[in-house]
Amino acid sequence: MIMKTFSRIELNSNIMGGKPCIKGTRVTVGTIVGLIASGASFDNILQDYPYLKNEDITESLEYAAWRTSEVEVELESA
């Protein structure tokens, strides 16, 4: 898998056990994706986490999609 770069997300083993977080916060990508999945809107999330920006939410969704993307690998025939 090719490593895509994300400017708003960091992985630091000293913060939230190394889970991907929005830079400078302890808000994980998983938290944001979970909120979206449970029906929260961007506005709801920004109200609950006023230090986040729309771009943080969007990039969290992009990161989650990238991490779960399927990669086809051709196997050799026997």
C-alpha positions as CSV (number, residue, x, y, z in Angstrom):
1,M,0.0,0.0,0.0
2,I,1.4,3.4,-1.0
3,M,1.7,5.8,2.0
4,K,-0.5,8.8,1.4
5,T,0.4,11.9,3.3
6,F,-2.1,13.6,5.6
7,S,-1.3,17.1,6.8
8,R,-3.9,17.2,9.7
9,I,-3.4,13.7,11.1
10,E,-0.5,12.4,13.2
11,L,0.5,9.1,14.8
12,N,2.4,9.5,18.0
13,S,3.0,6.5,20.3
14,N,2.8,8.9,23.3
15,I,-0.7,10.2,22.4
16,M,-3.8,8.0,22.6
17,G,-1.6,4.9,22.3
18,G,-0.4,5.8,18.8
19,K,-3.9,5.9,17.3
20,P,-4.2,8.4,14.4
21,C,-5.3,11.8,15.9
22,I,-5.9,15.3,14.6
23,K,-2.6,17.1,15.1
24,G,-2.3,19.0,18.4
25,T,-5.3,17.2,19.9
26,R,-6.3,14.0,21.5
27,V,-9.3,13.5,19.1
28,T,-8.8,10.3,17.2
29,V,-9.9,9.6,13.7
30,G,-11.9,6.7,15.1
31,T,-13.9,9.2,17.3
32,I,-14.7,11.4,14.3
33,V,-15.7,8.5,12.1
34,G,-17.8,7.0,14.9
35,L,-19.6,10.3,15.4
36,I,-20.3,10.5,11.7
37,A,-21.5,6.9,11.6
38,S,-23.9,7.6,14.5
39,G,-25.5,10.5,12.6
40,A,-23.6,13.5,13.8
41,S,-23.2,16.3,11.3
42,F,-20.0,18.3,10.8
43,D,-21.7,21.2,12.6
44,N,-22.5,18.9,15.6
45,I,-18.9,17.7,15.8
46,L,-17.5,21.3,15.5
47,Q,-19.9,22.4,18.2
48,D,-18.7,19.6,20.5
49,Y,-15.1,20.1,19.6
50,P,-14.8,23.8,18.8
51,Y,-11.0,23.6,18.3
52,L,-11.5,21.4,15.2
53,K,-12.0,22.6,11.7
54,N,-14.1,21.2,8.8
55,E,-10.8,20.1,7.2
56,D,-10.0,17.9,10.2
57,I,-13.3,16.0,9.8
58,T,-12.9,15.7,6.0
59,E,-9.3,14.4,6.3
60,S,-10.3,12.0,9.1
61,L,-12.8,10.5,6.6
62,E,-10.2,10.4,3.9
63,Y,-7.7,8.7,6.2
64,A,-10.3,6.1,7.2
65,A,-11.2,5.4,3.6
66,W,-7.5,5.1,2.7
67,R,-6.8,2.7,5.5
68,T,-9.7,0.4,4.6
69,S,-9.2,0.5,0.8
70,E,-8.8,-2.8,-0.8
71,V,-5.7,-3.6,-2.8
72,E,-5.9,-6.3,-5.4
73,V,-2.8,-8.5,-5.6
74,E,-2.4,-11.0,-8.4
75,L,-1.4,-14.4,-7.1
76,E,0.7,-16.7,-9.1
77,S,-1.1,-19.8,-10.5
78,A,0.0,-23.1,-9.2
